[in-house]
Amino acid sequence: MIAKVLLHIPVVLSLTVLGAHFLRYGHEIGVIGSLVLIALLLLRHPWVARLVQVALVLGALEWVRTLFSLLQVRAAMGEPVTRMVIILGSVALVTLASAFLFQTRPLREVYRLDSQ
């Protein structure tokens, strides 16, 4: 039981940070989508797990896109980029890793992924 709850923490945090990212850039649909996905985690259906996995992979791609976009701007302005690359790269990796948590046995059981 504890493992199942603990495995949800990175998923919820990744979706929360992604929602904050969308809020920062004024993308209300992205914010609402992130909140809806967090709420959907309460449903124990296989399609919920797959939908959240797809969203997290797309979220990781959004972080990489943002990284390269900000990298170009900061490099053109002559500002340091190393710390930003480390931070956004780490956020992208954690978001991607969160998608793979649904492949663990505890979450496969929660979302009945083995019965597909």
Secondary structure, DSSP 8 states (H G I E B T S, - for coil): -HHHHHHHHHHHHHHHHHHHHHHHTT-HHHHHHHHHHHHHTTS--HHHHHHHHHHHHHHHHHHHHHHHHHHHHHHHTT---HHHHHHHHHHHHHHHHHHHGGGSHHHHHHTTGGG-
